Amino acid sequence: MKKLILASVSALALLGVAACSESGTDKTTTQSTNPPANEQPMKPAAPSTSKPVEPAPATPPAAPSK
């Protein structure tokens, strides 16, 4: 029982330290940036001129053996 109480107190203390840490000194942002103007967007791949592969012809089911 003592271990459970000690673990709970430790977890609360850790959360308290994390919540009270100084977060005002960080100058980074999570906003996305725009790509440079000299980069062109990707073009779609050219469609292939080869004929698509056709599936193999279906084989008739085997006759049931008697």
KAVENCOR-V774665 format. One record per backbone hydrogen bond with DSSP energy under -1.0 kcal/mol. CO is the residue of the C=O (numbers start at 1). NH is the residue of the N-H. E is the energy in kcal/mol with one decimal. If there is no record, write none. Layout:
co={CO/CO}
nh={NH/NH}
e={E/E}
This chain:
co={1/2/3/4/5/6/7/8/9/10/11/12/13/14/15/16/36}
nh={5/6/7/8/9/10/11/12/13/14/15/16/17/18/19/20/39}
e={-2.1/-2.6/-2.4/-2.1/-2.5/-2.3/-2.4/-2.3/-2.2/-2.4/-2.4/-2.2/-2.2/-2.2/-2.2/-1.5/-1.3}
